[in-house]
Amino acid sequence: MVNHFSIGADAAQLDRVFGALGDPTRRAILLRLAAEPGLSVSDLARPLPISLPAVTKHLTVLEAAGLLARQKSGRVVACRLEAAPMREAMAWLAHYQRFWGESLDRLAALVEEQP
């Protein structure tokens, strides 16, 4: 049995967030929403090289991860970024920052020793 180490975050939620962020189309959608909050699904889909149903599937994944909220007004569905789950993921990643900092410091010292 595998023990999952968690830094104050729900492991299943972290899996959903990292899974959602693992796709370049979903990252592009989040980037657009960060710059232009409240875009409609059609506006989000317009520059993407995929169909509207495919965009809707990506939005569903983002919503399941808690990274996106949708609000329907008449026939228009507006989307907005929900950043809180990313903060939790960043907190989890920050735990490893010390490891990378120490590793890079050792690498820098090694390079400086070379003639």
C-alpha positions in Angstrom: 0.0 0.0 0.0 1.3 3.5 -0.9 1.1 6.2 1.7 0.5 9.6 0.1 2.2 12.5 1.8 0.1 15.6 1.9 0.9 19.1 3.0 -2.4 20.3 4.3 -4.3 19.6 1.1 -6.7 16.9 0.0 -4.8 14.4 -2.2 -7.8 13.8 -4.5 -8.2 17.6 -5.0 -4.5 18.0 -5.7 -4.8 15.2 -8.3 -7.7 17.0 -10.0 -5.9 20.3 -10.0 -2.6 18.9 -11.4 -4.5 16.8 -13.9 -6.4 19.8 -15.1 -3.3 21.9 -15.3 -1.5 19.2 -17.2 -3.2 20.0 -20.5 -2.0 23.0 -22.6 -5.6 23.8 -23.8 -6.8 24.1 -20.2 -3.9 26.2 -19.2 -4.6 28.5 -22.2 -8.2 28.8 -21.1 -7.2 29.7 -17.6 -4.7 32.3 -18.9 -7.4 34.0 -20.9 -9.7 34.0 -18.0 -7.0 35.6 -15.8 -6.7 38.4 -18.3 -10.3 38.7 -19.3 -12.7 37.5 -16.5 -16.2 36.6 -17.4 -15.7 35.5 -21.0 -18.4 33.4 -22.5 -17.8 29.8 -23.6 -18.0 31.0 -27.2 -15.4 33.7 -26.6 -13.1 31.2 -25.0 -13.6 28.7 -27.8 -13.1 31.2 -30.7 -9.2 31.3 -30.8 -8.8 27.6 -29.9 -8.2 25.0 -32.7 -10.8 22.6 -31.3 -14.6 22.3 -31.5 -17.0 23.9 -29.1 -17.9 20.5 -27.6 -14.2 19.8 -27.0 -13.9 23.2 -25.3 -16.9 22.4 -23.1 -15.3 19.1 -22.1 -12.1 21.0 -21.0 -14.3 23.5 -19.1 -15.9 20.6 -17.3 -12.5 19.2 -16.2 -11.5 22.7 -15.0 -14.8 23.1 -13.1 -14.4 19.7 -11.5 -10.9 20.7 -10.3 -12.5 23.9 -8.8 -10.4 26.1 -11.1 -13.4 27.5 -13.0 -16.9 28.7 -12.2 -19.7 29.0 -14.8 -22.7 31.3 -14.6 -25.6 31.1 -17.0 -27.5 34.2 -17.9 -30.1 33.5 -20.5 -28.4 31.6 -23.3 -24.9 32.9 -22.4 -22.6 31.0 -20.1 -19.9 33.2 -18.6 -16.8 31.7 -17.0 -14.4 33.0 -14.4 -11.2 31.7 -12.9 -11.2 30.3 -9.4 -7.6 30.6 -8.2 -7.9 29.1 -4.6 -7.1 25.5 -5.7 -3.9 26.8 -7.4 -2.8 28.3 -4.1 -3.2 24.9 -2.5 -1.2 23.3 -5.3 1.5 26.0 -4.9 1.7 25.3 -1.2 2.2 21.7 -1.9 5.0 22.5 -4.4 6.6 25.0 -2.0 7.4 22.0 0.2 9.9 20.9 -2.4 11.4 24.4 -3.0 14.0 23.7 -0.3 15.1 20.6 -2.1 15.5 22.4 -5.4 17.2 25.3 -3.8 19.8 23.1 -2.1 20.3 21.1 -5.2 20.9 24.2 -7.3 23.3 25.6 -4.6 25.3 22.3 -4.8 25.4 22.5 -8.6 26.5 26.1 -8.5 29.3 25.3 -6.0 30.4 22.4 -8.2 30.5 24.5 -11.3 32.5 27.3 -9.5 35.1 24.7 -8.4 35.8 23.6 -12.0 38.9 25.3 -13.6 
